[in-house]
Amino acid sequence: MGDSGLIYMLAFTTFALVILFLIWQRMRVQRAKETGERSSFTDHHGGPPRPHQGVDPR
């Protein structure tokens, strides 16, 4: 395998890892939204959650 093959493999691997990381982070955000879980930083330093803006509560 020549240098160009290694460069393409490195580029593809990097791209795949970034996509997997983004999917993992998106899943964490979705899970936190569904459960209402807050970060430990917010639990220790923040007040109660603000109400959603522009959402009709009906």
N, C-alpha and C positions, 0 to 999 in steps of 0.2 A: 504494500500500500504506500503510495507516494505521499508527499507532503500535502497535496491538495485534498486527498482522501481524509487525512487526519484533520485538516482544517474543517472540512464539511462535517465530519463526525463530531468534532468539538462544538461546532455551531449548532448542530441538531440537538446534541445532548444538553447544551445550555438552554436552548429554546424549550425543550421538553421539561427541564427542571423548573424553569420560570413558570410555565403553564401549570404544572402540578402544584407549585407553591401558591399560585393565585387561586386555583380551585380549592385548595385546602383552607386558605384564609376566607374565601367566600362561604364555605361550609361552616366555618366557625362563627362568622357574622350571622348567618341565617339561623344557626342553632341558638345563639344568644338572643336573637330577636324573638324566637318562638318561646323560649323559656323565661324571658324577662331577666336573665342573668346579667349582672353588672360586674365590671372589672373590680378587682380588689382595690385599685387606686381610687375609683369612684366611690366605693363603699367607705373608704377611710377619709377621703378628702372632699367628697361632694355632698350636696343636699339631695332631697328627693328628686326623682326624675321630673322634668318639665312635661306638661301635657303636650300632645301632638298639636302642631299648628296646622290649621286648614283642614282638619279631619272632622267630619260630621259625626258626633258620638251616637247618633240614632242608629 
